[in-house]
Amino acid sequence: MKFLNEYSKIENEEFINNLKDEDLSNLINELCEYWFKHEKSGNSIYSNPIWYSFEHRIWRLGEDLRLLLKKKKGFKKSMLIQDTIIDILKNDKYGKGRQTFALLIGELKCDLMKDDIKMLLSDKDIYGHLIISLRKLKIKGFDEKMKSIINSEKGWIKSEAKKYLDKSASW
């Protein structure tokens, strides 16, 4: 439970400056796993379908990481941090909470394998957010998938797929 105390310090400048790549990687993994195991209640106050408590917490962690990475630039280049973020993103048990991790892929310029991208583009919990990162990284080769996504029921995801197709023509 030490990691919960550490997470409460995530905005503390001194804590951030003393944080090492391995510490942050462990903190991310331990928090996600803890919340997944202990925060199973759900509610639909903000959205439908239900978001479970662990999904809210993991989503918030991803956003906190984005802010942390702005403060300590060295983490952006850390392969360990990138691998940790990719591992969380690929772990579908964390559900919709991974949306901010999908956005971090673009922020950190992570190197995703083509097979991983194909798999993640089929994941309804995060594929819209992943499209944003793919466009940001100018990753080509997913035009056919984007064309099928344009038929999605969600307007914003349709819009992101169209933007990808428009932009990818000039890459």
N, C-alpha and C positions, 0 to 999 in steps of 0.2 A: 504493500500500500504506500510505500515511500514515493512511488511514481505519482500518486495523486497529489501529494504535497509539492512535488517538483513542478507539476503542471500548474499549480496555483501561482507559481513564480514566473510563468512564461513571459510576462511583460516586464519583469524586473531586469533592468539594464545590467547589473552586476551578474545576475544568474545567467543571462544570455551570453555575456562575455566569457564566462567560465565554462560554458557548455561545449562539450566536444562532440564530434560527429557520432561516435559510438553511443554516447549518452543520449543524444537526440533520437537516434535510430531505436534504441531500446525503449525510450520513453513513448515513442509513437506506437511501437508494437505492443507494449504492455498496456497502454491506455485502451487501444482498440480491442484487445482481447478481454480486458477486464470489463469494459462497458458491454461488449457482446454477451458475456456470461452473466452479468448482474443487472442489466437494464433492459428487460424484455417488455415492459409495459408499452402500450401504444396509444396514440390519440390522433384524431383527425381534425384538430382545431384549425390548422393552417392549410391542410391539403387533403386530398383524397387520391390515392389510397392512404391508408394509415402509415404514419411514420412512427417507428419504434423509438423509444428513448435513446437507445444506443446509436441509432442512425443520426439523431439530432446531435449527440455529443461528438460523434466521429466527423460529421459535417463541420461542426464548429472547430474541431481540432485542425482540419484542413485549412480553414480560414485563418486560424491563429498561426499556422505554419507559414502561410503566405506573408503575413505581417512580419513574422520573425525573420524570414529570409530577406526582407528588405533591410532589416536592422543589421544582420550579420551576413554579409555577402559571401563569405567563405563557404557557407553551407550550400549555396547554389551550385558550386562546382564539385561538391562531394558526391562521389559515385555511391558511397554507402547510403547517403540520404536519398539519392535518386532511386536506388534499388529498393529501399524501404518503401518509398512512396508507390513505386510500381507494384510491389508485392501486395500492399494494402489495396490498391486499385484492382488488382486481378482477383482478390479474394471476395467473391460474390456474397459470402455470408454477412458482410458488412453493409449490404444493401445500398440504399440511397445515400447513406452517409459518405460514400466514396465520390460524390459529385465534385466536391472541392478538390479532391485528390486528382480527378481527371483534369481539372483546370490547372493544377500544379504542374502537370506534365508539360504544358506549354510554357509556363513561367520558368521552369528549370531547364527547358530544352532537353528533356529526357530522351533517351534513345530507346524507343519501343521497337520490338521486333514486329515484322509484318503480320505474322501469325497471331501475336498478341493483339494487335490492332483489329484484325478481323474478328477475333473472339469478343473483344470489348465493344465493337460496333454492333454486336448482336445482344448486348446487355441493356435491356430497357431501363435499368436504373440510372445509367450513366452515359449512354451513347450520345446524347445531345451535348453534354459538356465536353466529351472527348472530341467531337467535331470542331468545337471552338479551338482546342489545342492543336488539332491536326492542321487547321488553317493557319494558326499562328506560326507553327513550325514549317509550313509549306511542304507537308508530306504528301506526295503524289501517289496515285495508284488506287484510289478508292472511289473513282467516278461511278462505277456501276452500283456500288453499295449506296452512294449518296442519292442516286436516281431512285432507288427503291425506298430510301428513307423519306424522300420528298412526299411520298404517299402516306407518311405518318399522320396520326390523328392530332398531333400537337403542333400548333402554328409556329412556335418559336424554333422547334427542331427542324421543321420544314425550311424555315428561313435560313437557319445555319447551314443546312445541306445545300441550299441554293447558293449561298455565299461561297461555300467551299468550291462548288462546281464553277462559279464565275471566276474566282481567283485562281484556281488550279490551271485554268487554260493559259495563264500568263507565266506560270512558274517554269 
